[in-house]
Amino acid sequence: MDVSTTMVLAGLVLTWLWLLTAKYRSNVRLPPGPRGLPLLGNLLQLDKRAPFTTLLKRLVVLVGYDVIKEALVENADEFAGRGPIPLLVRATRGYGLAISNGERWKQLRRFTLSTLRDFGMGRKGMEDWIKEESRHLVDRITSTKASPFDPTFFLSCTVSNVICCLVFGERFSYDNEHFLSLLKIISQTLKHFSSPIGQLYNVFPWLPDQLSSRHRAVFNDIEKLRKFIMEKILEHQETMDPSAPRDYIDCFLTRLKQEQDNASSEFNHENLESTVFNLYMAGTETTSTTIRFALSVLIKYPNIQEHMQQEIASVIGSERCPNMEDRKSLPFTDAVIHEVQRLLDIVPMNGPHYAVQHISFRGYEIPKGTMIIPMLHSVLREEKHWATPWSFNPQHFLDLDGNFKKNPAFLPFSAGKRSCVGESLARMEIFLFMVSLVQRFTFSCPSGPEHIDLSPEHSSFASLPRTYHIVATPRQN
């Protein structure tokens, strides 16, 4: 068959596919959206740097607080499906909490939430761990002696050690080279997931790795991370006491043994490895990234930083370690932290949801197998909920008397049955670490606040802020 004949046949097939799709759309009341090309769909219409901006204009799925609340909260069961993310599917080999559905997801989520709570997530025990880790962070930053430094790995070490205590039952030294290499892998993996080439893989996962050396490098690094996790699991198997579990892995192994004869049980080594992978990745990078962005904000707006310092000094002083009880007495500080999370918009497109069955919603029919994107970006930037949605404004969380006020559209952790399992831990970490840092240091950068750009370096799978060398000057008592 010559080339011209092949091209004609290919054209006929693509035309048939397009007509078939058009006929299906005409018979079903689907949500409105632009026609796409055969096979390519709407890919060529996407902004590769920030695809969610194109989705807002062209392929609206779930946009705005009212719609997303109605879907994820009021119709939680129908919208609880998780859409396949090819990068994560490959990284987890299809197992674990993050990408699972059905009975696997129910068993793993229920177990993970209860286990993390048993080990103090959101409670006093966890607060003590975070306070202890904040002392290590303060000491390490003090050692810079007010010289410019990149805060990325200090913050990653600090936040990661908290999740390491929960999952592995131990913390690691900031000088541990293996630990630092794993943190670098986590950071680079998230950056790759959020880059245009990473998003291309999510659209065309069948393309061979040979087309991108970066793909190969990232997946090789992920295997190193999985190897570390498997080694820790093996260590736990050899040393654990079922009557005295030390951490998440111990609890999972105990449950695995209890249900080894249950054919419908999801407690197996594959789910353990991948769920620990999920917790380690998410528990390290998103919170440390939020704190790093917060420092950039304070450098950008030194008057905000000074106001926080004055409030903290008046409530806590310069020596006492902050605790969660202080939050109600620090309304401006609390407002700043919430506004940092709102403006960062860490997961603008949320994790994709999935119609595991046919859904009728707001007069439209969503067929089984449809990918659903609840746009958290649209909620955190909705004008009717935020006075100045595109600028940093702590007044979004303060009433006229300067008291902290909640805003229902504050959904950085999503909502409903697929909301972040570590939300209470992340909230505690961000508050305690931020207050400890602002209490002890004044942050600046060598080039001055006007050179701080708060727009993200990448914004697709995650919004990743730009990295700056900063100066931490110890505050005088």
URMO-V198533 format. One record per residue. N is the residue number from 1. RES is the residue in one letter. PSI is psi in whole degrees, -180 to 180 (none if undefined). D_FIRST is the distance of its C-alpha to the first C-alpha in Angstrom with 2 decimals. Layout:
((N	RES	PSI	D_FIRST) (N	RES	PSI	D_FIRST))
This chain:
((1	M	126	0.00) (2	D	171	3.81) (3	V	-41	6.74) (4	S	-41	8.40) (5	T	-43	6.46) (6	T	-43	6.68) (7	M	-39	10.20) (8	V	-45	11.11) (9	L	-42	10.52) (10	A	-40	12.40) (11	G	-41	15.00) (12	L	-41	15.57) (13	V	-46	16.11) (14	L	-39	18.48) (15	T	-42	20.25) (16	W	-43	20.80) (17	L	-40	22.23) (18	W	-43	24.45) (19	L	-38	25.72) (20	L	-43	26.44) (21	T	-43	28.41) (22	A	-40	30.25) (23	K	-41	31.26) (24	Y	-42	32.56) (25	R	-35	34.56) (26	S	-24	36.11) (27	N	-15	37.37) (28	V	136	38.88) (29	R	82	41.49) (30	L	158	39.91) (31	P	146	41.70) (32	P	149	40.90) (33	G	164	38.35) (34	P	150	35.69) (35	R	141	32.22) (36	G	171	29.59) (37	L	154	25.94) (38	P	139	23.34) (39	L	-52	23.18) (40	L	-23	25.30) (41	G	-130	28.17) (42	N	18	31.13) (43	L	-45	30.47) (44	L	-13	30.34) (45	Q	-7	33.67) (46	L	142	35.53) (47	D	113	38.10) (48	K	-25	36.99) (49	R	-38	40.62) (50	A	78	42.23) (51	P	-24	39.73) (52	F	-26	42.61) (53	T	-36	43.75) (54	T	-41	40.48) (55	L	-37	40.71) (56	L	-36	44.22) (57	K	-33	43.03) (58	R	-45	39.78) (59	L	55	39.14) (60	V	127	42.66) (61	V	-75	42.97) (62	L	112	46.59) (63	V	133	48.70) (64	G	152	52.46) (65	Y	-47	55.24) (66	D	-46	55.94) (67	V	-45	52.39) (68	I	-39	51.80) (69	K	-44	55.20) (70	E	-39	54.61) (71	A	-55	51.29) (72	L	-26	52.11) (73	V	-54	55.80) (74	E	-25	56.55) (75	N	48	53.31) (76	A	-43	52.98) (77	D	-42	51.60) (78	E	-31	48.74) (79	F	19	47.65) (80	A	-6	48.29) (81	G	147	44.70) (82	R	125	43.15) (83	G	148	39.64) (84	P	130	37.38) (85	I	104	37.44) (86	P	-41	34.66) (87	L	-44	36.76) (88	L	-35	39.74) (89	V	-44	37.86) (90	R	-41	36.66) (91	A	-34	40.09) (92	T	-1	41.92) (93	R	25	39.36) (94	G	4	39.67) (95	Y	175	43.42) (96	G	174	46.58) (97	L	-42	48.35) (98	A	-40	46.41) (99	I	7	43.10) (100	S	164	44.31) (101	N	173	44.83) (102	G	-143	46.76) (103	E	-36	49.28) (104	R	-48	48.25) (105	W	-44	48.95) (106	K	-47	52.20) (107	Q	-45	53.56) (108	L	-39	52.66) (109	R	-46	53.88) (110	R	-46	57.13) (111	F	-43	57.84) (112	T	-45	56.98) (113	L	-47	59.17) (114	S	-37	62.11) (115	T	-45	61.92) (116	L	-36	61.77) (117	R	-39	64.70) (118	D	-31	66.63) (119	F	15	66.28) (120	G	7	67.67) (121	M	119	64.78) (122	G	8	66.60) (123	R	-179	70.01) (124	K	-41	72.86) (125	G	-43	71.59) (126	M	-37	68.35) (127	E	-41	70.34) (128	D	-39	72.36) (129	W	-45	69.24) (130	I	-40	67.94) (131	K	-40	71.36) (132	E	-42	71.54) (133	E	-32	68.12) (134	S	-31	69.15) (135	R	-40	72.01) (136	H	-41	69.60) (137	L	-47	67.57) (138	V	-43	70.72) (139	D	-42	71.89) (140	R	-40	68.61) (141	I	-36	68.54) (142	T	-34	72.21) (143	S	-15	71.38) (144	T	-15	69.39) (145	K	46	72.82) (146	A	28	71.62) (147	S	152	69.03) (148	P	138	65.49) (149	F	158	63.06) (150	D	118	59.72) (151	P	-3	60.60) (152	T	-54	57.15) (153	F	-24	57.78) (154	F	-48	61.44) (155	L	-39	60.41) (156	S	-43	57.50) (157	C	-46	59.89) (158	T	-52	62.46) (159	V	-42	60.24) (160	S	-37	58.26) (161	N	-29	61.53) (162	V	-48	62.43) (163	I	-30	59.30) (164	C	-39	59.67) (165	C	-40	63.16) (166	L	-43	61.86) (167	V	-46	58.88) (168	F	-12	59.89) (169	G	21	63.66) (170	E	158	64.12) (171	R	165	63.91) (172	F	149	62.84) (173	S	146	64.54) (174	Y	-12	63.22) (175	D	3	63.25) (176	N	110	61.16) (177	E	-38	58.21) (178	H	-44	55.99) (179	F	-46	56.80) (180	L	-37	56.03) (181	S	-36	52.68) (182	L	-39	51.74) (183	L	-36	52.85) (184	K	-40	50.70) (185	I	-45	47.68) (186	I	-45	48.52) (187	S	-46	48.96) (188	Q	-34	45.74) (189	T	-46	43.76) (190	L	-39	45.07) (191	K	-40	44.42) (192	H	-43	40.80) (193	F	-32	40.41) (194	S	-1	41.74) (195	S	162	39.74) (196	P	-40	36.61) (197	I	-34	34.49) (198	G	-40	36.10) (199	Q	-31	35.36) (200	L	-38	31.71) (201	Y	-39	31.61) (202	N	-26	33.16) (203	V	-40	30.39) (204	F	68	27.46) (205	P	-15	28.99) (206	W	-9	25.69) (207	L	138	25.12) (208	P	146	25.99) (209	D	-23	29.50) (210	Q	-19	28.27) (211	L	-12	27.58) (212	S	112	31.31) (213	S	-28	34.09) (214	R	-41	36.48) (215	H	-49	34.84) (216	R	-44	35.24) (217	A	-42	38.82) (218	V	-46	39.81) (219	F	-31	38.58) (220	N	-40	40.25) (221	D	-39	43.43) (222	I	-36	43.24) (223	E	-34	43.23) (224	K	-40	46.46) (225	L	-42	47.96) (226	R	-37	47.02) (227	K	-42	48.52) (228	F	-45	51.76) (229	I	-43	51.87) (230	M	-36	51.32) (231	E	-41	54.09) (232	K	-39	56.44) (233	I	-44	55.68) (234	L	-41	56.48) (235	E	-42	59.71) (236	H	-40	60.65) (237	Q	-35	60.07) (238	E	-22	62.50) (239	T	-6	65.21) (240	M	153	65.16) (241	D	108	68.04) (242	P	-25	66.88) (243	S	-10	70.32) (244	A	71	70.08) (245	P	138	66.55) (246	R	-23	66.20) (247	D	-173	63.05) (248	Y	-44	59.85) (249	I	-44	58.31) (250	D	-46	61.48) (251	C	-41	61.45) (252	F	-44	57.81) (253	L	-37	58.35) (254	T	-46	61.42) (255	R	-38	59.55) (256	L	-44	56.72) (257	K	-38	59.27) (258	Q	-33	60.99) (259	E	22	57.81) (260	Q	-22	56.22) (261	D	5	56.62) (262	N	109	55.33) (263	A	-26	51.77) (264	S	4	51.24) (265	S	142	52.57) (266	E	11	50.45) (267	F	92	52.83) (268	N	171	50.82) (269	H	-34	50.16) (270	E	-46	46.69) (271	N	-33	48.17) (272	L	-50	51.17) (273	E	-46	49.20) (274	S	-33	46.93) (275	T	-39	49.80) (276	V	-39	51.89) (277	F	-47	48.95) (278	N	-49	48.89) (279	L	-42	52.65) (280	Y	-45	52.83) (281	M	-56	50.13) (282	A	-37	51.36) (283	G	-14	55.00) (284	T	-55	54.80) (285	E	-42	52.67) (286	T	-41	53.17) (287	T	-43	56.98) (288	S	-36	57.33) (289	T	-40	55.00) (290	T	-44	57.21) (291	I	-39	60.35) (292	R	-41	58.86) (293	F	-39	57.98) (294	A	-40	61.52) (295	L	-38	63.03) (296	S	-39	61.04) (297	V	-45	62.36) (298	L	-34	65.94) (299	I	-39	65.60) (300	K	-36	64.18) (301	Y	79	67.12) (302	P	-26	70.19) (303	N	-35	72.46) (304	I	-45	70.53) (305	Q	-43	70.90) (306	E	-41	74.62) (307	H	-43	75.15) (308	M	-45	73.51) (309	Q	-41	75.69) (310	Q	-43	78.83) (311	E	-45	78.03) (312	I	-42	77.20) (313	A	-38	80.36) (314	S	-27	82.53) (315	V	-43	81.22) (316	I	-31	80.40) (317	G	-165	82.07) (318	S	-10	80.80) (319	E	-43	81.17) (320	R	139	80.42) (321	C	132	76.90) (322	P	154	75.38) (323	N	171	74.69) (324	M	-25	72.93) (325	E	-24	76.26) (326	D	-19	76.48) (327	R	-40	73.54) (328	K	-18	75.64) (329	S	3	78.04) (330	L	63	75.32) (331	P	-39	73.84) (332	F	-44	72.70) (333	T	-44	71.05) (334	D	-40	69.33) (335	A	-41	68.15) (336	V	-45	66.72) (337	I	-43	64.78) (338	H	-41	63.34) (339	E	-33	62.43) (340	V	-47	60.69) (341	Q	-39	58.44) (342	R	-47	57.82) (343	L	-36	56.93) (344	L	-43	54.77) (345	D	58	52.63) (346	I	-34	51.34) (347	V	79	48.52) (348	P	-35	47.67) (349	M	5	44.89) (350	N	176	46.62) (351	G	138	44.67) (352	P	137	42.00) (353	H	177	43.15) (354	Y	136	41.13) (355	A	98	41.59) (356	V	-9	41.97) (357	Q	170	42.78) (358	H	133	42.69) (359	I	132	45.19) (360	S	123	47.09) (361	F	119	48.50) (362	R	40	50.36) (363	G	1	48.95) (364	Y	157	45.31) (365	E	125	43.04) (366	I	108	41.33) (367	P	153	38.82) (368	K	138	38.82) (369	G	0	36.57) (370	T	136	37.18) (371	M	135	37.98) (372	I	126	41.44) (373	I	102	42.80) (374	P	110	46.60) (375	M	94	47.15) (376	L	-31	50.30) (377	H	-42	50.03) (378	S	-29	50.79) (379	V	-43	53.85) (380	L	-5	55.26) (381	R	14	54.91) (382	E	123	55.94) (383	E	-32	58.58) (384	K	-12	60.66) (385	H	-16	61.26) (386	W	126	61.66) (387	A	-43	63.91) (388	T	77	61.97) (389	P	-23	58.61) (390	W	4	57.11) (391	S	160	60.11) (392	F	123	62.11) (393	N	95	65.08) (394	P	-18	67.13) (395	Q	-16	69.00) (396	H	-24	66.11) (397	F	24	67.79) (398	L	140	71.44) (399	D	-176	73.81) (400	L	-21	76.51) (401	D	6	78.91) (402	G	10	76.58) (403	N	149	75.84) (404	F	138	72.40) (405	K	140	70.52) (406	K	155	67.38) (407	N	122	64.43) (408	P	-21	62.29) (409	A	7	59.21) (410	F	95	59.49) (411	L	51	56.52) (412	P	-21	55.12) (413	F	13	54.83) (414	S	-165	53.10) (415	A	166	54.78) (416	G	-158	54.69) (417	K	-12	53.49) (418	R	16	50.93) (419	S	162	53.45) (420	C	126	53.95) (421	V	-22	55.83) (422	G	23	57.59) (423	E	-49	58.87) (424	S	-35	62.57) (425	L	-46	62.18) (426	A	-42	60.36) (427	R	-43	63.00) (428	M	-44	65.77) (429	E	-50	64.19) (430	I	-43	63.52) (431	F	-52	67.08) (432	L	-41	68.94) (433	F	-43	67.00) (434	M	-45	67.16) (435	V	-41	70.86) (436	S	-41	71.66) (437	L	-46	69.89) (438	V	-31	71.42) (439	Q	-37	74.79) (440	R	-24	74.76) (441	F	158	72.87) (442	T	126	72.29) (443	F	139	68.70) (444	S	178	67.71) (445	C	151	65.21) (446	P	-33	65.97) (447	S	-4	64.25) (448	G	157	66.03) (449	P	-28	65.02) (450	E	-16	63.50) (451	H	-2	60.65) (452	I	122	59.60) (453	D	116	56.38) (454	L	-4	56.06) (455	S	147	52.53) (456	P	152	50.05) (457	E	-42	48.01) (458	H	148	45.18) (459	S	92	45.11) (460	S	-88	42.38) (461	F	-42	42.70) (462	A	154	46.25) (463	S	116	48.39) (464	L	117	49.39) (465	P	162	52.37) (466	R	154	52.78) (467	T	134	54.68) (468	Y	149	57.98) (469	H	130	60.67) (470	I	167	63.78) (471	V	129	67.51) (472	A	105	69.57) (473	T	120	73.25) (474	P	137	75.62) (475	R	145	77.86) (476	Q	138	81.59) (477	N	none	83.62))
